[in-house]
Amino acid sequence: MKNEVMTLGVIGLGRAFTLMLPTFVNHPKLQLVAASDPRQDAVNRFSTEFNAKGYSTAEQLCADPNVQAVYIASPHQFHVEHVKLAASHGKHILVEKPMALTVAACRDMIAAAQAAGVHLLVGHSHSYDLPYLRTREMILTGQFGRVRMINAVNFTDFLYRPRRPEELDTRAGGGVVFSQAAHQVDVVRLLAVSRACSIRAFTGNWDSKRSTEGAYSAQMSFADGTFASLIYSGYGHFDTDEFNGWWGELGQLRDSNEYGRARATLKKAHSPAEEAEMKNRRAFGPMGTDSFRLSPNISHNHFGLIVVSCEHADLRPMPQGVVIYGDEERRIETLAPPSVPRAEVVDELYNAVVHGKPPLHSGEWGLATLEACLAILQSAESGQNVPLEYQI
């Protein structure tokens, strides 16, 4: 049993899939066996590259008896349909964040998985990253006292990376709250080790040419009295990778002298169609990326600057380890570089599918994160504190 390899089918060969591809290809306990995508040329390349089955529809893929688990990386609006489809065929499920666009949809997905007796996991989110998981372990030992406050700050160029039109439409799940707060809320909830209670937030929509939320600032309260500040900007000016030694979010070493690349590249697209095609070139396909080869120079993934203030120490997870600012000393607990990036995602899925271990990032976990993201939008619109109901 310990040497069993889990077989994985993929629904959607877009940008999210390309980011997970180095993990899937290089993890020793996983085999890619099938994929579906509306782009037949991408499916053909997948079949050839990985000696795997290619399907034109998600239903055909889910009916494949050789597929144990399905990774759903289709656009946000198709997550509910594809989760229900996979569950109906008895497949275990890893669905990309955000889990869905409404609480009701999340509950339907959870119910479908429960009825089928399959595991439902939500991710990849950065709360799978080893530095955050190790920080959580340190907190749970109690050696630093209780968590009292968390500050999470991330500044990126997210809004100026190539986007499809719906990715700039909040109603369709566009903007930084659905795509990026899902990471940050996940990390903060993981490290608070308490149930979230409420959110008060503001959002920024400052570019009329890209009229969706590009920034937010949120305060989150927890049942044990912990409070957290979550700040995100995707407007492409300051970059918090500077606080992480210029190691990028995906574990790559960046050039600190490079500035404004996203905006400069985007200027080459003169219409929404050209921008969508520019994004398509970053997806998997004949003209798309082949970046699944492992770089020899990688670190752990991260999501900006995170500082967890406990009673006897501030803990700062970073790409190479966790810095501990204690009562009497400062030290770093180093982590070995990853042999496979984001391996923790496959590890959690594998342990659920093969060993029946209940996952941390379950459907209920994903629902709690989506509820918090929706509360950020609701609070910003209403100017009120928003209570949370579905937290775990």
C-alpha positions, -999 to 999 in steps of 0.1 A, spaced: 0 0 0 28 25 9 41 23 -27 7 27 -44 6 55 -70 -25 76 -72 -39 83 -107 -51 118 -115 -73 132 -142 -73 170 -149 -103 191 -159 -89 224 -174 -54 229 -188 -52 266 -182 -29 288 -160 -38 271 -127 -29 237 -141 5 250 -154 14 262 -119 6 228 -104 22 208 -133 58 207 -118 42 192 -87 22 166 -106 50 156 -129 77 152 -103 57 138 -73 67 101 -69 32 90 -57 12 105 -85 6 97 -122 -12 119 -147 -35 96 -167 -61 119 -183 -71 154 -191 -100 173 -207 -101 209 -221 -122 227 -247 -89 234 -266 -83 202 -285 -47 212 -293 -39 214 -256 -55 180 -250 -34 165 -279 -2 179 -264 -11 166 -230 -18 131 -244 15 130 -263 36 146 -235 24 123 -207 13 92 -226 -22 98 -212 -58 99 -223 -73 131 -237 -109 139 -236 -130 168 -251 -155 168 -222 -152 166 -184 -179 140 -184 -158 116 -206 -129 121 -182 -149 114 -151 -162 82 -166 -126 69 -171 -122 39 -147 -85 45 -145 -89 79 -128 -89 78 -90 -90 115 -84 -98 146 -104 -81 180 -103 -106 206 -113 -89 237 -127 -117 250 -149 -128 286 -146 -145 295 -113 -180 294 -127 -177 257 -137 -165 244 -103 -199 234 -90 -209 215 -122 -175 197 -124 -174 187 -87 -209 172 -89 -199 154 -121 -167 139 -106 -185 129 -74 -213 112 -94 -186 90 -109 -171 82 -75 -139 102 -80 -120 120 -52 -117 157 -59 -92 185 -56 -109 217 -68 -90 250 -73 -97 280 -52 -120 298 -49 -141 268 -43 -172 285 -58 -188 320 -60 -216 315 -34 -220 298 -1 -250 278 -14 -229 264 -42 -202 254 -17 -228 236 4 -241 218 -27 -205 206 -36 -199 193 0 -233 175 -1 -225 159 -34 -191 146 -22 -206 133 11 -234 115 -8 -209 98 -31 -185 89 -2 -155 107 -18 -130 132 -4 -133 168 -15 -102 190 -11 -99 227 -20 -66 241 -33 -39 249 -42 -39 277 -17 -8 290 0 -19 275 33 -5 243 20 30 258 19 54 241 43 66 273 61 30 280 72 23 244 81 55 244 102 45 277 119 11 262 128 29 232 143 51 255 164 20 274 176 2 242 185 30 232 209 21 261 231 58 270 237 52 306 226 19 311 243 -14 319 226 -17 337 193 -28 373 199 -24 391 165 -16 383 129 -5 408 102 -6 396 66 6 420 38 11 412 1 18 437 -27 20 422 -63 13 430 -99 -17 406 -100 -41 430 -117 -18 437 -147 -11 401 -156 -31 390 -188 -67 383 -180 -98 370 -197 -127 395 -195 -146 376 -167 -115 378 -146 -120 416 -144 -157 412 -135 -164 408 -98 -198 393 -105 -181 365 -124 -155 359 -97 -130 384 -110 -107 407 -90 -83 401 -61 -108 392 -35 -119 359 -51 -85 350 -64 -60 363 -39 -79 368 -6 -86 331 -9 -49 325 -3 -45 351 24 -76 342 44 -66 306 42 -32 313 57 -45 335 84 -72 310 94 -46 283 95 -23 302 118 -50 317 141 -59 282 153 -93 296 163 -127 301 147 -131 333 127 -161 354 139 -164 386 118 -148 408 92 -147 446 86 -132 455 53 -125 481 26 -117 475 -11 -100 495 -37 -111 498 -74 -88 524 -88 -82 517 -125 -112 523 -148 -96 502 -175 -96 472 -151 -127 479 -131 -127 453 -104 -112 451 -69 -75 455 -71 -68 460 -34 -84 453 0 -78 459 37 -96 437 62 -98 432 99 -108 397 111 -117 387 146 -115 352 161 -134 335 189 -104 334 213 -98 372 210 -72 369 183 -74 396 156 -58 398 122 -51 425 96 -51 414 60 -38 438 33 -34 431 -4 -26 452 -34 -23 439 -70 -16 473 -86 20 466 -95 39 492 -76 56 481 -43 64 444 -42 65 424 -9 89 399 -25 115 425 -13 107 414 22 114 377 13 149 382 -2 134 385 -37 122 349 -37 90 349 -56 56 336 -46 61 304 -65 96 297 -51 116 313 -79 145 337 -74 136 370 -90 157 399 -104 155 427 -79 163 453 -106 133 443 -127 104 467 -123 71 473 -141 74 442 -163 37 433 -160 24 467 -171 49 469 -199 40 435 -213 2 442 -210 6 473 -232 13 450 -261 -24 438 -260 -46 463 -278 -80 446 -272 -96 422 -247 -92 395 -273 -55 401 -277 -52 401 -239 -71 368 -236 -48 353 -262 -18 366 -243 -31 347 -212 -37 316 -233 0 316 -242 6 312 -204 -16 281 -203 -8 246 -214 -9 240 -252 11 239 -284 19 276 -280 18 276 -242 42 271 -214 65 241 -208 76 253 -174 70 219 -157 107 212 -157 122 217 -122 145 246 -116 176 237 -96 172 269 -76 139 269 -58 126 278 -24 92 272 -7 62 291 -19 50 321 1 23 348 2 40 380 11 48 392 46 32 373 75 39 380 112 22 360 139 23 376 173 22 352 202 25 360 239 62 352 239 73 355 203 66 369 169 68 342 142 76 350 107 73 322 81 96 328 51 106 308 20 136 292 37 122 287 72 105 303 102 121 332 120 114 333 157 117 366 175 115 354 211 116 371 246 154 367 247 167 357 213 161 358 176 167 326 156 156 309 124 143 273 121 154 265 86 136 242 62 154 222 35 146 234 0 117 215 -16 126 186 -39 92 190 -54 74 223 -52 40 223 -35 44 186 -27 22 192 3 -9 195 -19 -4 160 -34 6 146 0 -27 157 15 -47 144 -14 -28 111 -15 -33 105 22 -70 111 19 -75 89 -12 -51 61 -4 -50 61 34 -85 76 42 -70 104 63 -94 133 67 -79 163 49 -73 197 65 -83 216 33 -117 199 31 -149 212 14 -159 227 48 -125 245 50 -130 259 15 -165 270 24 -152 289 54 -127 307 33 -152 316 5 -175 330 32 -148 352 45 -140 365 9 -176 373 3 -177 391 37 -148 413 25 -169 424 -5 -201 428 16 -184 448 44 -168 471 19 -201 478 2 -222 481 34 -196 498 56 -206 474 83 -190 446 103 -201 412 88 -205 382 111 -194 348 99 -215 317 101 -198 288 84 -164 288 101 -145 258 114 
